[in-house]
């Protein structure tokens, strides 16, 4: 799954991307990972 597709799904599930600070190329999200959101992979893919 490409980043853009994953980002679109996370936004559809109510997550927000945190603004970048510094030089890092990794992106952070306001909410935790799928397990901490109590979402299963199938639900994430269908969002």
N, C-alpha and C positions, 0 to 999 in steps of 0.2 A: 504494500500500500504506500503510495506516495504521500509526502508531507502535506501537500495541499488538500488531499482527500481526507486525511486524518484530522487536519485542522478544521475543515468544514464540519465534520462529524462532531468534534468536540464542541464547537460553537453551537451546533444544533442541540446539544445536550446541556447547554447552559454554562459552559466553561469559557473563560476569558484569557487571552494571551497577555502575559505581563510584559510591559515595555522592557526592552533590552537596556542593560547598563554595562558599559565597558566594551571589551573587544570580543567577548565570547560569541560563538556562532550558534550555540544551543538556545532553544526557546523554552520559556517557562510558561506554565499555565496556572491560573488562579486556583483551580481545584486540583486534587490529587489524582493519581492514576486510576485506571478502570477498577481495580480491585477495591480501592478505597471509596470509590463512588458506588460500589456494590452493583456494578454493571457487568454483564457477561459479554464475551466477544461477539456473539451473534447479534445481540441488541445494538452494540456499538456499530457493527457493520451495516445494519439496516437503518440507522439514524439518518 
